[in-house]
Amino acid sequence: MTDARITLDPAFRLGTIDRRLFGSFVEHMGRSVYTGVFEPGHPDADELGLRTDVLDLAREMGVSVVRYPGGNFVSNYRWEDGVGPRESRPTRLDLAWRSIETNEFGLAEYMAWIRRLGAEPMMAVNLGTRGITEALELLEYCNYPGGTELSDRRISNGDPDPYAVKLWCLGNEMDGPWQMGHRTAHEYGRIAAETGRAMHRLDNEIELVACGSSGRHMPTFGSWETTVLEQCYDQVDYISLHAYYQERDGDVASFLGSAVDMDAFIDEVVSTADAVQARTRSRKRLRLSFDEWNVWNQDRFGGEDSLDWRQAPRLIEDEYNVLDAVVVGSYLISMLGHADRVGIACQAQLANVIGPIRTEPGGPSWRQTIFYPFALTAQLARGEALRVEPDAPLIDTKAYGPVPAIAAAASYDAATGQAALFAVNRDSTNPLTLTVDLRALPGAQLRTHKVLADDDLRATNTQSHPDRVVPRELTGHVDGGTLTVTLPPASWNVLELSTTAE
């Protein structure tokens, strides 16, 4: 048994937790859309072909915003193909994922799905094979009330009210050589600036996300963000980050510690953005959009060139285990720990494609293990994120050196007096005794301690055993303003606390 200590004090606030931190991502890739969120003829499909069982699970997850339609897909996408009568929509070749795209699901279906979900839309525009004109046309179609050719086309297609889309991504991963229309930093920075300027002329209430480098591992990382932001800083509100992690060569310790890489990634992008702000003397403080993140076993994917031309193939449908869920929980902790700067985060993706939700065509849907940390964090992380500085032993890792045995974040809602502490025990063999100083939270009591852990770290949820892995409740006690609980080995935990509201 090892020990760790944490102090919770509502005076030490990081920032308000933006509900957009609990976003997801739906891309025309594999079965994310077709037989994922959309399947006409399914027993649970509504009149538009939207799977209501998946909608129910997405609501249970607490998904607040959904990025669409990509991803790599957007850089070869013609948005006009996905509006109007379905029988008139063209079938196209998607170059990103070498798939046949029927366009049965398009902008109208996405917006109907978003409204039924109760989430906010986040649209990406094609700055790969298209440009400023097409971005403006899409914006006008979505947001202008009526009286122009494009807005009247939306109305004639059955949507009299504007979609009122506020969040817009200016392309996707434009520094990636895999991207259709791949650009240099200077080329992208200029088109992002000009597109942003034009889009704001049409609708000055929108918020824009510039493409950051495709990952911290990219040779362009850092210099890309600097060059891009020097050109478009005043036109955008966010810079994007993308990161995927996986267990390599059975190195459990490094995998459990991988959130320290995410922390460093966020800190470096913040530093770069702030340096550009200083040089440009801008009064605006840029925020971050971590709009692709998850565990993805990329070593199992043969790459785009390994794919055949097929319609909605089974593609990177990773089956997540207990260890994956614990690690996903640690990434959510990283987001909360940077709530002062990270304003948007989208777990990629929602259904089937590295998704927390799995479905079978014509059959059931179920929750993967990674569903639970997301759903419980979205439910309980309310109000302000608190600064948390755990005092804990260190664990040696091959990939990241010594890392703290515990990762933790906390929230406090002064209006309700509710607090929550999120914690991961990174030690895969030993439980950890956690003591939490609650003296700054009058009347604090432990309501629940929920944990995701299992003696079998490789246990998964499947179609035949959908509830093999679920959170369970543990006990703890508060004595003299100090909470004491035990965190099992390799576990994700959430401690829900009630206090005397201010």
N, C-alpha and C positions, 0 to 999 in steps of 0.2 A: 504494500500500500504506500502510495506517495501522497504528498499534500500540496494544495494550492490555495491561495487566498485572493479574494477580490473585495473591493469596496465599491458600493453603489451610493452615489450622491447626486441627487437631481440638480445640484448647483453646477455640476460639471457637464454641461450640455455640448454635444458636437454640432447638432443642427436638427431641424425638423425632418422626420422620415417622410420622404416623398412617396406617395402610393405608387408612383411609376417605377419604383425599384422592383416591383413584383410583376414584371412584364414577361411576356412570352413571344414566340416567333413562329409564324406559319409561312413556309416557303413552298412553292411549287417544286417539290423535290421528293422522290420516292412516293411514299403513301402518306405524307403529311396532310395533303389536301384530300386526294381521292382515296376513299375508304378510310380516311382519318376523320377529318371534320365534316366531310361531304360524301354522301353515298345515297343517291336516289334509289328508292326501292328497299332500303334497309328497314326492318321492322320498327326501328326507332327514329326513322327520318321524318322530318316535318314536310310541309307542302313544298318547300324550296329544295329539299334533298339534304338539309343539314341534320347531322346526327345529334339528336337531343340527349343521348346518353353521354356523348363527349362534351356537349355544352354543360351538362350537369356536373361532370367531373372538373371542367375548367372553372366553373363557379366555385366549387368546393375548394379548388386550389387557391382561389382568391386572385386570379389573373386580372391585372388592372389595365394593361396596355398590350397590344399585339402588333408586332412589326410584320409588314407584308409588302410586296410579294416575294421578297428576297433581300439579302442573300445573292449568291452568284446568278441566280435565275433572272434577277431584275435587269442585268446588263445586256440582255438580248431580248427583252420583253417589250411587246407593243401593247400598251394598256387598252387601246381601242378594241383589241381582239376579245376582251372579256366583258363587253357591255352589249346591250341590245338582246334581241331574241336568241336563245341558246341555239336554236336550229340554224341560225344564220352565221354563227361564229366559226371562224376558220380553224382548222387543225394546223399546228406549226411544229417545227423541230426546235426543241430547247437545246441549245448548244452547251449550256452549263453542265447539265447532268445527262446529256445524250438521251433525252426522253422525248416521247411524242406527247405534245400538249394539246388537248382537245378544247381548252378554254371554256368548258362547261361551267367551271367555277371562275368567276372574275370579280371585278370591282363591286358590282351590285350585290353579289352573294356574300362577299367579304363584309360589306357594310351591314347587311342584314344580320349576318352572324355576330358581328361586333355588338350591334344593338341588343340582340337577344342575350348575349353574354353579359352586357352591362359594362363593357370595357371601353377604352379609348383607342381609336385607330392611330397607327403610326405607319405612314406610307413612305416607300422608297421610290425615287425617280431614277430612270435609266440615264446615266451619264456615261455609259460605255459606248453603245452603238447609236445612241441618240443624244439629245442635248437640250438647250435652253427652250427652244420652241415647244418641244414635246412636254417638257416639265410644266410650262405655263399652260398648255392646253389641258393637261391633267388637273392642275390646280383649279382652273376655271370650271371645268366639268364638275369637280367635287364641291367647290365652295361658293360659286357665284349664284345668287338667288334665281335669276331668270332674265330673259329678254335678249340673250345672245345665242348664237348658233350652238355653242357647246353646252351652256346651261339648259337651253331648251331641249337639247338632245337627251340630257339626263332626265328631264321632266317627262318627255315622251317615252322614255324607257321605264317609267313607272316610279320615279323618285322625285316628287315635287319639291321636297325640302332639301336644302343643301346638306351635304355630308358634314360640313364644318370640321374638316380635318385640320388639326393644329400642328401636329408633329410630322416633320418631313425629313427624310434622310437623303442627302445629296450624293446618291450613288452608293456603291458597296465595294469595299476592299480594293480600291482602285490602284494600289501599289502592287497587287498580286499579279504575277505573270500569267496566272490561270484565268484572270478576269477578262471577259470580252471588253475590248476598248481600254485595256490596261494603259495607264498614263504615268508620266513622270510626276514628281511632286509639284514642279513648277506648272506643268500643263493642268494638273488637276486643281491646284490652288486657284488658278485663273478661272477655269470654268465654274468652279464652286462659287467663287466670288460673284461672277457675272450672273449665274443662275440665281443665286440668293438675292442679289440686288433686284433682278427682274421679278422674282416671286414676291418679294416684299412690296414692290410697286403695285402688284395686283391685290395682295392681301397682307396688310402690315401687322396682322395679329398672329401670324404663323410663327412657329419655332423651327429652326433648322439645325440639322446635325451634319457636320463635316466628317468625312472619312478620315479616321486616324490610320496609322499603319495596321496591316492585317494581323499583326501579332508582335509581341516583345522579342520573338526570335528572329524577326525579319531583319536583313541587313540594312533596310531603309529606316528602321525604327529610330525615333528621335529626330533625325534630320528631316524625315518626311513631315512629322508634325510641325516642326519649326517652319519649314518652307511653305507648307500649306497655310498655316495660320497667319504667317506674315502677310499673305495676300487676302485672306477672307475673314480675318478675326472679327471685324465689325459687322459682317453679314450673317454670322452664325451664332448660335446659342450653346451648342454642345460640340465636343469632339468625341468620336467613337473609339471604343476599345473592343477587341475580340480576343478570347482566350479559351482554349480547350486543353484539358489535362487527362492523363491516363496513367494507370499503373504500368510500370515497365519492369520486365524481367523479375517479377515477383517482389519488387522492392516496396513492401507495404509501408515502411517508415517514411520514405520519401513521398509516397502518394498521400499519406495522411498529413504530411507537412506542406503540401503543395500550395496551400493558400498563402504562404509567405511570399510566393512568387507573384500571386495576384495582388497582394498588398504593395509589393515593390513596383509592379506595373502601374498601378493607380498613382502612386506617389510620383513616379517619374513623369507620367503624362501631366499631372497637375503642375509639377515644376516647369515643364516645357511650356505649357500654356501660360503660366504666370510670367515666365521670362519674356514671351512675346507680348503680353499685356504691358509689361514695363517698357519694352523697346518702342511699342507703338503708342504709348501713353494713353491707352484706352481706359475709360472708366468702367468698362464692363468686365465682370469676372466670369470667365467661361466655366461651364459645368461639364461633367463627363456623362456620356451615354455608353454604358457597358452593354451594348445591344446584341452581343452573342457571347454566351458563356455556358459551359457545361463540362461534364466528363464525357469524353468521346474516345473510344478505342480506335484511333486512326490507323494503327498498325494493321488492323484487320481489313482496312479499305484499300482496294487496289488502285484507287485513283480514277479520274474521269475516263481515261483511255481504256480502262478495263470494262466499261459498260457497253451494253448493246442498246440499240434503239428500241425502246419499249415504252409502253404506256403505264405509268404509275407502278414501277417495279418495287420489289422489296429491297430497300436500300438503307444501309447502316442502321438497322433496327437492333441496336444494342440492348441486351438483357441485363438490367442493372441489379447488382447484389447489395448486401448490407454495407460492405466497405465503400462502394460507390456513393451510397446515400449519406454516410457519415461525412465523406469528403465534400459532397454537394452542400451539406449543411455548413461546412466550414467556409465555403465561398459566400454563402448568404451572410455569414458573420463578417466577412471582409467588406461586403457592400454596406452593411449597417455601420461598420467601423469607419467608413468614409462617407457617411450620409451628408456631411457638410459640402461635399463636392460631387459625388455621384448622384445624379438626379433621375437617371433612367437606367434600368437594367432589364435585359430580355434573355431568359433562359432559352437556349436553342435545342430542340424545337418542342412544340406542344405535344404532337401525336406521332407515334411510330418511329419517325426519324430522330434518333437519340432523344426520345421523348419520355416524359413522366407518365404519359398515358399511352397504352397499347390497345389496338383494336384488331378484330378479325373481320374480313369482308362478310357481310351478312350475319355476323356473329357478335360476341360480347365485346365489351371494353373493360379494362381493368387498370388499377393503379400500380405502377412500378415502384420500387423501393424509394426512388428519389422524389416521388410525389410528396411524401410526408413531411420532410424538412421544409420544403417550399410552402406547403399549405399551412403548416403551423406557424411558420415565421410570418407569412402574410397575415394570418389571423391575429397574432399576438403582438407584433412589433408596431406599436402605435405611439403617436406623440413625438417625443424627442429622443434621439439617440444619445446615450450617455457615454462619456469617456470611460473606458474600462482598461485598467492596467494590471493584468494578472501577475501575481508573484508565484511562479511555478518552476519546477525543475526543467532542465533541458533534455532533449532527446537528440542523439546524433543521427543525421540522415546523410546518405550518399550524395544526394542531389543538391541539398540546400544547407548543409552544415548543421550546427546545433539549432534546433527550433524549440519554442516553449511547448511543454507537454499539454498545455491547454490553449485553445483559441476561444475567445469569448467576446460577446457584444451584449448590450442591454438597451432597453427602451423604457421610457416613463411617460405616462399620460397624466398630466396634472389635473385635467378636468375630471377624470374618473378615479384617480388614485391607483390605477393599475400599472404594474411594472412587469417586465419580463427579462429574464437572463438566458441567453443562448450560449451553450458551451459544448465544445468537442474535446473529449479526451483522446489525444493522439497516441497514447501508449497502447499498443496492441496486445499487451500481455498483462498489464497491471491496472487494477482499479485506482481511482484517484479520489482522495477525500478533499472536498471543496468546502471551505468556510467563507461565508459572505458577510461582510460587515454591513448591516442594514440600519445603523443608528441614525442615519440621515433621512430615513424613510419612516416616519412615525406610524406606529401600529402595524408594521409590516408583518404579514403572515404568508406562509406558503400555501397556495391554493392547490396547485398540481405540480408534479415533476414527471414530465413525459420523456421517455428515452427511446431511441432507436438503436438497438444493439442486438447481437445474437452470438451464441457460441460458435455458429458457423458463419464466418464472414462472407462466404460465397453463396449464402442462401438468397433465393430470388422469388419474386411473384410471377406466376405463369397463368396461362388460361385455365389450366386444370386446378391450380392451387393459387388463386388470386390473393389470398389473405395469409400466405405463409409468413410474410414479414409485415408487421404492423407496429406502431408505437405502443408501448405499455407504460403503466404508471408505477413509479417508485415512491418511497416515502422519504421524508426529511423532517427536521424540526428546527424551530426558531426558539432560542433561549437568550434572553438578555440582549436582544438586538443583533444576534449572530445566528445565521442560518448554516446548518451543517448537512451536507448531502454526500452521497457516494456516486461517482460517475463510473460506470462499468468500462472495461477496456474497449478501445476503439468504438466510442459511442458518441452519438449526437444527442444533446439534452436541451430541453427548454423548461425553465422554472417560472411558473406564473405566480406573481405575487400580488396581494391586495394590500393597500396602505390607506391611511387617512388622507382623503383628497384635500388639496389646498383650497 
